[in-house]
């Protein structure tokens, strides 16, 4: 069990470092350095790196260490194509489920947090609340397999967003979209919940891809 928990710890720490941008896209790292930084042996770090490779976040290269994969515009297009369809399906299912206002309290709170973060001009807090909104939306959709697929996709988006967060225009329209999706779910209007969320994700994709292309964060 001890070895397994070390692998879990290494995986969790490395993922956080990748998504926060501490391990920057395109950067190289030796397993020994990462192990020393995390205060553990190389074995769990290597195991964790192989898992991250399977998730498309790093390349593990014999004798050359671990390379954090760049965020490419084409990757984002592909990921958003899937994410948009699945999250919009979850929004429609959530509307069909007949939730009460109290069932939707977490979704409502995440929107309030986004509004407050925008008011305070705190983009990091906004991004965290936005993540919570999307996670809760998918949970309310009630399909565990869909949630699993979306979780992998959303991690990739989170990393691209960390790269572009401070370049984007203020996300006021995004907050308005979330309010409208919430209202459609509360009103049990599945078609409207689906369509509003679909348009919201398409716009987010375009904005992110345009930024990645403009600043040339291309996969190598």
N, C-alpha and C positions, 0 to 999 in steps of 0.2 A: 504493500500500500504506500509506503514512504516514497518509493521511486515514482509511483504514479502521481502522487500529489505534487512532487517537484516538477514533473512534466506539465501538469495543469498550471502550476504557478508560473513556470517559464512561458507557457503559451499565453496566459493572461497578460503577463508583464510585456512581452514582446508585441502582442497585438495592440496594447494601449500605446506603446512607444511608436508603433507604425501609424496608428490612427491620429495620434496627437501631432505627428510630424517630427517627433524627436528623432526617429529613424527616417530620414528624408527619402522621398522617392528617388530612385537611381543611385542611392548610396551603398557602399560596401562595408561589411563588418565581419571580423573574424569571430568564430565561435568562442575562442578562448577569451576574447575581450568582452563579449556579451555575457559569458558565464561569470567572469570576474565582476562585472557591473551588477549582475543579479545575485552575486554571492552564492553561486552553486557550481557544481561540476559541469563538464562539457556534455555529458550524456543526455541529461534532460533538455538541455538547450538544443542539441541536435535533433532529438525527437520532436520537440516543439517546432523547430524550423521546418522539418519535413511535413508536419501538419499544416503549417502556414503556406508551404509550397503547394500542397493539395488544394488550398483555398485560393490560390492564385495571387498571394501577396508577396512572396519572395521566390528567388531562385537559389537553390542550394547547390554550390559548385565544388566538386572535389578539390581540396587543397587551396581553394581561392575564397572560401568563406561564403557568406550569405549576402545576396544582393537584394535590396528592397526594390520591387518592380515599380517602374514609373507608372503614373496614371495616364492612360491614353484616352484621347477623345473618342476613338472608335469603341474602346471597352465601355465607356460611359453610355454611348448610344445603345450598345447591345444590352447592357445591364438595365438601362431605363426602359427599353422595350418590354422586358419581362416584368420588371418591378411595377410599371404603370398598369399593365393588364391585371396582375395579381392583386395589387392593392385596391384597384377599382372594383374588382370582384368582391374583395373583403368588405368594402364600403357598402356595396349593394346587399350583401348577406347580412351585415350589421343592421341595415335599415329593415330588412325582412324579419329580423329576429324579435321585433316588438319590445325593445328595451325601454325600461322606465328612465326617468330623469336621473334617479340615483345610480342606475347601472352605467350611465354615461358620465358620471361625476369626474372620473379620471381624465376622460377625453376633454371635458369642459375645462378642468383645471390646467391642462397642458396649454390650451388656447389662451387662457387668462395669463399664464406665465409668459407665453410668447408676446402677448400685448405689452405686458409690464417690461419685458426685456427690450422691446423695441422703443418703448417710451424712454427707457434709461440708456438707450444707445449701446446696449451690451450684447454684441453679436454672438459671443460664445454662449451666453445664457440662452439666447434665442435658439441657437442651433441645438442645444441640449433639450429644450422644451419641444422643439420641432421633432427631434428623434422620438421623444416620449409620445407625441401625438401619433406618429406613424406606427409605432410599436403597438399602442393601445388600439388603434383602428384595426390593425390586422388581428389582434387578439379577439376583438369583438366580432370579427368575421367568423370565428368559431371553427376554422379548419386548421388543424395542427400541422398537416403536411405543407399547406400553403405558407404557414408562418415560418416553418423551417427553411424553405427555399428563399423567402423574402429576407430572412435574417442574414443569410450569406450575401445576398445582393446589396443589402443596406450597408453592410460593413464597407463594401467597395465605394459606395456613394459617399459615406462618411469621410473616407480618406480623401477623395477628390474635393470634397467640400472644405476640408481642413486646408487644402492647398489654395482654394479660391475664395474663402469666406470673406476676406477683407478687401477683395477686388469687386465684389458684386454690389449692385444697387441695393438700397435699403429694402428689405423684404416685406413691405406693407401689403402688397397684393397677395402674398402668400398667406398672411394672417387672415385677410378677408376670405380667401378660399376655404381656409380651415373652419371659419365660422359658418360658412354656407353649407359645407359638407356635414358639419355637426347638426345644423337645423334640418337638413334633409333626412338624416338618420333618425333624429328625434320625431320627425313627422312621418316616418316609415315610408319614405318615398325612395324606393330602391333605384329607379332609373335616374333620378336627379342626383342622388349620392354618387352613383357610378360615374355619371357624365361630368359632374363638377370636379371630382377627384382626378378623373382621366385628363381633363384639360389642364388641371393644376400641375400634374406630374409631367405632361408634355412640355409645358412652359419652363418648368424647372430644368428639364433635360436640355432644352435649347440654350438656356442661360449658361448652364455649367459647361456644355460642350463648346459654346462660343468663347468662353473665358479660357478654357484649356487650349483651344486652337490659337487664340490670340497670343497667349503667353507661351505657346509651344511646349506644353507638358506632354510630349509625345512618348509613346512606348518605344523602346530601342530594340 
